[in-house]
Amino acid sequence: MNTRTNTLKAIRHENPAFVPVFDGTVWEAFELGGNFEWKSFTDQWGVVWQAELGGYAPVDVVHPLSDLSKLDEYQWPDPWALTWTPEDQQRFDAVDRARKLVGGIHINFLYERLRCLMGMDNLLIALQEDPDRAQVVLDRVADYGLVCLQRLLDLGVDIIHIPEDLGTSRDLIMSPEMFRRFILPAYERCFAEVRRRNVMIDFHTDGAIERIIPDLISLGIAVLNPLEATANDQRRARDLVKGRVAVLGGINSKIVHTGTVDDVRREVRRAFELWKPGGGWLAGPDQVVIGAPTDNIKTLWEMCWELAPY
């Protein structure tokens, strides 16, 4: 069984031969040009991003809609201005689709776009105190995102990746009630097109998200990631998702960064004992491990492959 077929079986809970290991062998993801850069830049929306020394990704430092009294003056970006070049198409076509899935990713899709467009505090205050104008912004962001999803779908991807960080290390960023009132309906509208085309959705959100896991499952997603080990009760989360949606991640990346090689071995074994039975799991760390000790990273992947076969 090749890795692509095995990954699909794992996602669909169809008795894979081994646990897929998220070490670069699972999928390749492609994004429309101009949406996000891994450096200092100003995006289409007027958000200024600044790369910080030692940081993994740039951070938003200027929020053009921090004041909704200026909403009528704001110039909305055109999703068709994002690029897909002949070089992008060559890289897309070069993926060995007998081995890997091909994904389309849209960074800063909905909540994250609202947050960097308005600033987190301003967004949360507006949802509470100025909901009508906040809804206008949300609808325009969702309209933009839907066009971008349609463009990615038209490329012929197997899966759509949605990175949205809805939680902190302790709890959700907004209450479940506010999430269900504002954010969930927009996801439902955008994801309906993905489901209509029979394309899978991989939904990423960091943080403590147990209280909205059923809501996310209701969207028809295929994969939920990464279910951070330090932010969630993973046994409870497993019970919520088992047989309903696949999970990617679950291995405590903090241990990979700060523990010993033996600590890493124990953590990988713990994660496999919890998540492996019954399928529906893609093994990987719950955060990036760039910068972790080389021996720890090596042990992480070696242990994953050692324990992967069913």
C-alpha positions as CSV (number, residue, x, y, z in Angstrom):
1,M,0.0,0.0,0.0
2,N,1.5,3.4,-1.0
3,T,1.6,6.3,1.4
4,R,-1.2,8.3,-0.4
5,T,-3.6,5.4,-0.2
6,N,-2.6,4.7,3.4
7,T,-3.1,8.4,4.4
8,L,-6.6,8.3,2.8
9,K,-7.5,5.2,4.7
10,A,-6.3,6.7,7.9
11,I,-8.3,9.9,7.4
12,R,-11.4,7.8,6.5
13,H,-10.9,5.3,9.4
14,E,-10.6,2.5,6.9
15,N,-7.9,0.3,8.5
16,P,-4.6,1.8,7.3
17,A,-1.5,-0.5,7.2
18,F,0.4,2.1,9.3
19,V,-0.1,5.4,11.1
20,P,0.9,8.1,8.6
21,V,3.8,10.1,9.9
22,F,3.8,13.8,9.3
23,D,7.4,14.2,8.3
24,G,7.0,15.4,4.8
25,T,5.7,12.2,3.4
26,V,1.9,13.0,3.7
27,W,1.1,16.0,1.5
28,E,2.4,19.1,-0.3
29,A,0.5,22.3,0.2
30,F,0.2,25.2,-2.2
31,E,-0.9,28.8,-1.7
32,L,-1.9,31.6,-4.0
33,G,0.9,34.2,-4.3
34,G,0.7,37.4,-2.4
35,N,-1.5,36.2,0.5
36,F,1.3,35.6,3.0
37,E,5.1,36.0,3.1
38,W,7.6,34.5,5.5
39,K,9.3,37.9,5.9
40,S,8.5,41.5,6.6
41,F,5.9,42.8,4.2
42,T,2.6,44.6,3.7
43,D,-0.3,42.5,2.5
44,Q,-3.2,43.2,0.2
45,W,-5.4,44.2,3.1
46,G,-2.9,46.9,4.3
47,V,-1.7,44.8,7.3
48,V,1.9,45.4,8.0
49,W,3.9,42.2,9.0
50,Q,7.2,42.4,10.7
51,A,9.7,39.5,10.9
52,E,11.3,39.3,14.3
53,L,14.8,38.0,15.0
54,G,14.5,34.4,16.0
55,G,10.8,34.2,15.2
56,Y,9.2,31.5,13.1
57,A,6.8,33.8,11.3
58,P,6.3,37.5,10.9
59,V,3.8,39.2,13.3
60,D,1.1,41.8,12.4
61,V,2.0,45.2,13.7
62,V,-0.3,47.6,11.8
63,H,-4.1,46.9,11.7
64,P,-5.8,49.0,9.1
65,L,-9.4,48.5,10.5
66,S,-8.6,49.0,14.1
67,D,-11.2,51.8,14.1
68,L,-14.5,50.7,12.5
69,S,-15.6,54.4,12.2
70,K,-13.3,54.3,9.1
71,L,-15.1,51.3,7.6
72,D,-16.7,53.3,4.8
73,E,-13.3,54.5,3.6
74,Y,-11.6,51.2,3.5
75,Q,-10.6,49.8,0.2
76,W,-11.3,46.0,0.1
77,P,-8.7,43.8,-1.7
78,D,-9.4,41.8,-4.8
79,P,-8.9,38.0,-4.3
80,W,-8.3,37.7,-8.0
81,A,-5.1,39.8,-7.6
82,L,-3.4,36.9,-5.8
83,T,-1.1,35.1,-8.2
84,W,-0.7,31.6,-9.6
85,T,2.3,31.6,-11.8
86,P,3.6,29.0,-14.4
87,E,6.3,28.2,-11.9
88,D,3.6,27.4,-9.3
89,Q,1.9,25.2,-11.7
90,Q,5.1,23.3,-12.6
91,R,5.7,22.7,-8.9
92,F,2.1,21.6,-8.4
93,D,2.4,19.2,-11.4
94,A,5.7,17.8,-10.2
95,V,4.2,16.3,-7.0
96,D,4.0,12.5,-7.1
97,R,0.3,12.1,-6.5
98,A,0.7,8.3,-6.3
99,R,2.6,8.9,-3.0
100,K,1.3,12.3,-1.6
101,L,-1.9,14.3,-1.3
102,V,-1.9,17.8,-2.8
103,G,-3.4,20.5,-0.7
104,G,-4.4,24.1,-1.1
105,I,-3.7,26.4,1.9
106,H,-5.1,29.8,2.7
107,I,-3.3,31.4,5.7
108,N,-5.3,34.0,7.7
109,F,-8.5,32.7,6.4
110,L,-11.3,34.1,8.6
111,Y,-10.8,34.6,12.3
112,E,-7.1,35.1,11.8
113,R,-7.8,37.6,9.0
114,L,-10.2,39.5,11.2
115,R,-7.7,39.5,14.0
116,C,-4.8,40.9,12.0
117,L,-7.1,43.4,10.1
118,M,-8.6,44.9,13.3
119,G,-6.3,43.8,16.1
120,M,-7.5,41.1,18.6
121,D,-8.7,43.4,21.3
122,N,-10.5,45.7,18.8
123,L,-12.1,42.6,17.1
124,L,-13.5,41.1,20.4
125,I,-14.8,44.5,21.6
126,A,-16.5,45.2,18.2
127,L,-18.2,41.8,18.2
128,Q,-19.7,42.7,21.6
129,E,-20.3,46.4,21.2
130,D,-20.6,47.1,17.5
131,P,-21.8,43.8,16.1
132,D,-23.5,45.2,13.0
133,R,-20.3,46.8,11.6
134,A,-18.2,43.8,12.8
135,Q,-20.6,41.6,10.8
136,V,-20.0,43.7,7.7
137,V,-16.2,43.1,8.0
138,L,-16.7,39.4,8.7
139,D,-18.9,39.0,5.6
140,R,-16.4,40.7,3.3
141,V,-13.6,38.6,4.7
142,A,-15.6,35.5,4.1
143,D,-16.5,36.6,0.6
144,Y,-12.8,37.0,-0.2
145,G,-11.9,33.7,1.4
146,L,-14.6,31.8,-0.5
147,V,-13.2,33.1,-3.8
148,C,-9.7,32.0,-2.8
149,L,-11.0,28.5,-1.8
150,Q,-12.7,28.3,-5.2
151,R,-9.5,29.2,-7.0
152,L,-7.6,26.5,-5.0
153,L,-10.3,23.9,-5.7
154,D,-10.1,24.7,-9.4
155,L,-6.5,23.6,-9.3
156,G,-7.6,20.1,-8.5
157,V,-6.4,19.8,-4.9
158,D,-7.1,16.8,-2.7
159,I,-7.5,18.7,0.5
160,I,-8.0,22.3,1.7
161,H,-5.9,23.4,4.7
162,I,-7.5,26.1,7.0
163,P,-5.1,27.5,9.6
164,E,-7.1,29.3,12.3
165,D,-5.9,29.7,15.9
166,L,-9.1,29.9,17.9
167,G,-7.6,29.1,21.3
168,T,-5.0,30.1,23.9
169,S,-3.1,27.7,26.1
170,R,-6.0,28.0,28.7
171,D,-9.2,28.5,26.8
172,L,-10.9,29.8,23.7
173,I,-10.2,33.3,22.5
174,M,-13.9,34.0,22.4
175,S,-16.8,32.3,24.1
176,P,-18.5,29.3,22.4
177,E,-21.6,31.4,22.1
178,M,-19.9,34.3,20.3
179,F,-18.1,31.8,18.1
180,R,-21.4,30.2,17.1
181,R,-23.0,33.5,16.5
182,F,-20.4,35.1,14.3
183,I,-17.6,32.7,13.1
184,L,-19.3,29.3,12.7
185,P,-21.9,30.5,10.1
186,A,-19.2,32.0,8.0
187,Y,-17.2,28.7,8.1
188,E,-20.4,26.8,7.1
189,R,-20.9,29.1,4.1
190,C,-17.3,28.8,2.9
191,F,-16.9,25.1,3.5
192,A,-20.1,24.1,1.8
193,E,-18.4,24.7,-1.6
194,V,-15.4,22.5,-0.5
195,R,-17.7,19.7,0.5
196,R,-19.8,20.1,-2.6
197,R,-16.7,19.3,-4.6
198,N,-15.9,16.3,-2.4
199,V,-12.6,17.7,-1.3
200,M,-11.4,17.1,2.3
201,I,-10.8,19.9,4.8
202,D,-7.9,19.9,7.2
203,F,-8.7,22.5,10.0
204,H,-5.8,23.8,12.1
205,T,-6.4,25.6,15.4
206,D,-3.9,25.9,18.3
207,G,-4.9,26.1,21.9
208,A,-7.6,24.8,24.2
209,I,-10.5,24.0,21.9
210,E,-12.4,21.1,23.5
211,R,-15.5,23.2,24.0
212,I,-16.0,23.7,20.3
213,I,-14.8,20.4,18.9
214,P,-18.4,19.3,18.2
215,D,-19.0,22.5,16.3
216,L,-15.9,22.0,14.2
217,I,-16.9,18.4,13.4
218,S,-20.3,19.7,12.3
219,L,-18.6,21.6,9.5
220,G,-17.7,18.4,7.8
221,I,-14.0,18.7,8.3
222,A,-11.9,15.5,7.6
223,V,-8.8,16.4,9.8
224,L,-8.5,18.4,13.0
225,N,-5.0,19.5,14.1
226,P,-3.0,19.7,16.2
227,L,-4.9,19.1,19.5
228,E,-2.1,20.5,21.6
229,A,-1.1,18.2,24.5
230,T,-0.5,21.0,27.0
231,A,-3.7,22.9,26.2
232,N,-6.3,20.0,25.9
233,D,-7.4,17.0,27.9
234,Q,-6.3,14.7,25.1
235,R,-8.3,11.7,26.4
236,R,-11.5,13.7,26.4
237,A,-10.7,15.2,23.0
238,R,-10.1,11.7,21.7
239,D,-13.5,10.6,22.9
240,L,-15.1,13.6,21.2
241,V,-13.4,13.0,17.8
242,K,-13.0,9.2,17.6
243,G,-14.6,7.8,14.5
244,R,-15.9,11.2,13.5
245,V,-12.8,13.1,12.3
246,A,-9.1,12.3,11.9
247,V,-6.5,14.0,14.1
248,L,-3.1,15.2,13.0
249,G,-0.6,16.0,15.7
250,G,-1.0,15.2,19.4
251,I,2.7,14.7,20.3
252,N,3.9,17.2,22.8
253,S,6.3,19.4,21.0
254,K,7.5,21.1,24.2
255,I,9.1,17.8,25.2
256,V,10.8,17.6,21.8
257,H,12.3,21.1,22.4
258,T,13.2,20.8,26.1
259,G,13.4,17.2,27.0
260,T,16.0,14.5,26.7
261,V,16.0,11.8,24.0
262,D,14.4,9.4,26.5
263,D,11.7,12.0,27.3
264,V,10.9,12.1,23.6
265,R,10.7,8.4,23.3
266,R,8.3,8.2,26.2
267,E,6.1,11.0,24.8
268,V,5.9,9.4,21.4
269,R,5.0,6.1,22.9
270,R,2.3,7.9,25.1
271,A,0.8,9.5,22.0
272,F,0.7,6.3,20.0
273,E,-0.9,4.4,22.9
274,L,-3.6,7.1,23.0
275,W,-4.2,7.9,19.4
276,K,-3.2,4.9,17.3
277,P,-6.0,2.3,18.2
278,G,-8.8,2.3,15.6
279,G,-7.1,4.5,13.0
280,G,-8.0,8.1,12.3
281,W,-4.6,9.5,13.4
282,L,-1.7,11.1,11.6
283,A,1.3,11.2,13.9
284,G,3.2,14.4,14.4
285,P,4.2,17.1,16.9
286,D,1.6,19.6,18.0
287,Q,3.8,22.6,17.1
288,V,6.7,23.1,14.8
289,V,10.0,21.6,16.1
290,I,12.3,23.9,14.2
291,G,15.2,24.7,16.5
292,A,14.7,21.7,18.7
293,P,17.8,19.5,19.5
294,T,18.8,17.5,16.4
295,D,18.9,14.2,18.4
296,N,15.4,14.9,19.7
297,I,14.0,15.5,16.2
298,K,15.7,12.4,14.9
299,T,14.3,10.3,17.8
300,L,10.8,11.8,17.2
301,W,10.6,10.5,13.6
302,E,12.5,7.3,14.2
303,M,10.1,6.4,17.1
304,C,7.0,7.3,15.0
305,W,8.1,5.0,12.2
306,E,9.0,2.2,14.6
307,L,5.5,2.3,16.2
308,A,3.6,3.1,13.0
309,P,2.7,-0.4,11.7
310,Y,-0.7,-1.8,12.7
